[in-house]
Amino acid sequence: MKTAVFLLSGFLLASATMAAEAPAAAKPDLTKGAALSSQTCGACHTADGSRGAAANPILQGQHAEYLEKQLKDFKEGKRKSPVMQGMAAPLSDEDVRNVAAFYASKAPAKPGFGKNKELATLGEKIYRGGIADRSIAACAGCHSPTGAGMPAQYPRIGSQQADYIVAQLNAFRSGARGNNAVMTAVAAKMNDKEIAAVSDYIAGLR
């Protein structure tokens, strides 16, 4: 019995020592992230990830965990985009961590605005209350009332480009984008007008 206790104590001590000696994850290097942004990402997303072409997402202020996941999904083919798969393919895990941290370090996007008051009104109802008769949950439940999202779970979408939101909801609805089962289920129940409405509202959300 004493031998067993001694062996167990030795095992626990060794395990604790190994855990203590395990190297901590390297802190993201924002300088390297900025260089990657400028050299690789800036042509489509601007050098700091701010508001560029309407078809491309605003990256500034986005949660680093979300950006890391998307880049890894592009690399692994879980999220389809010939352009982004080509851009993400040569990035190392360190590169992904650095560039994600760089964009996350920026202040959130400057407030945008909706283009159609009638659509934005409908979009607000959907965003805040969902569509009960089709069991469509309110967007605010995951993305927060202000669109700030939740790190590691849900992206920041407040003031995001409306055209980009429309494209992503359509991609979820059609199955072309399949890296988020929750969003696929939500978008599958929405019609074109509802997608346009919630996207227009999100564009002006702050």
Residue pairs with C-beta under 8 A, 6 or more apart in sequence:
26 94
26 97
28 64
28 97
28 98
28 100
28 101
28 102
29 98
29 101
30 98
30 101
30 102
30 105
32 94
32 95
32 98
33 98
33 99
33 100
33 101
33 102
33 103
34 47
34 102
36 91
36 95
36 98
36 99
36 102
37 45
37 47
37 48
37 49
37 99
37 102
37 103
38 47
40 87
40 99
41 49
41 59
41 87
41 99
44 52
44 53
44 56
44 83
45 52
45 56
45 57
45 59
46 52
48 60
48 103
48 106
49 58
49 59
49 60
49 61
49 62
49 103
49 106
50 58
50 60
50 106
50 109
50 110
51 58
51 109
51 110
51 112
51 161
52 58
54 161
54 162
54 163
54 164
55 161
55 163
55 164
55 167
56 161
56 164
57 160
57 161
57 164
58 109
58 159
58 160
58 161
58 164
59 67
59 103
60 103
60 106
60 107
60 108
60 109
61 103
61 104
61 106
61 107
61 108
61 109
61 156
62 103
62 104
62 155
62 156
63 104
63 149
63 150
63 151
63 152
63 155
63 156
64 97
64 100
64 101
64 103
64 104
64 151
65 100
65 151
65 152
66 149
66 151
66 152
66 154
66 155
66 156
67 99
67 100
67 103
67 104
68 96
68 97
68 100
70 79
70 179
71 88
71 91
71 96
71 99
71 100
72 88
72 96
73 79
73 179
74 81
74 84
74 85
74 87
74 88
75 85
75 88
75 89
75 91
77 85
78 178
78 179
79 177
79 178
79 179
80 176
80 177
80 178
88 96
91 99
108 148
108 156
108 158
108 159
109 158
109 159
109 160
110 159
111 159
111 204
111 206
112 159
112 160
112 161
112 162
112 203
112 204
113 203
113 204
114 120
114 123
114 162
114 200
114 201
114 203
114 204
115 162
115 200
115 203
116 200
119 193
119 196
119 197
119 200
119 201
120 197
120 200
120 201
120 204
122 193
122 194
122 197
122 198
122 201
123 196
123 197
123 198
123 199
123 200
123 201
123 202
124 201
126 136
126 138
126 139
126 194
126 197
126 198
126 201
127 138
127 139
127 140
127 198
127 201
127 202
127 205
128 138
128 139
128 140
128 145
129 138
130 136
130 137
130 138
130 139
130 141
131 189
131 190
131 194
134 189
135 189
136 186
136 189
136 190
137 186
139 157
139 198
139 202
142 149
142 150
142 153
142 154
142 182
143 149
143 150
143 154
143 155
143 156
143 157
143 158
144 150
144 154
146 158
146 205
146 206
147 156
147 157
147 158
147 159
147 160
147 202
147 205
147 206
148 156
148 158
149 155
149 156
149 157
157 165
157 202
157 205
158 202
158 205
158 206
159 202
159 203
159 204
159 205
159 206
160 202
160 203
161 203
162 199
162 200
162 202
162 203
163 199
165 198
165 199
165 202
165 203
166 195
166 196
166 199
168 177
169 183
169 187
169 190
169 195
169 198
169 199
170 176
170 187
170 195
171 177
172 180
172 183
172 184
172 186
172 187
172 188
173 184
173 187
173 188
173 190
173 195
175 184
177 183
177 184
178 184
187 195
190 198
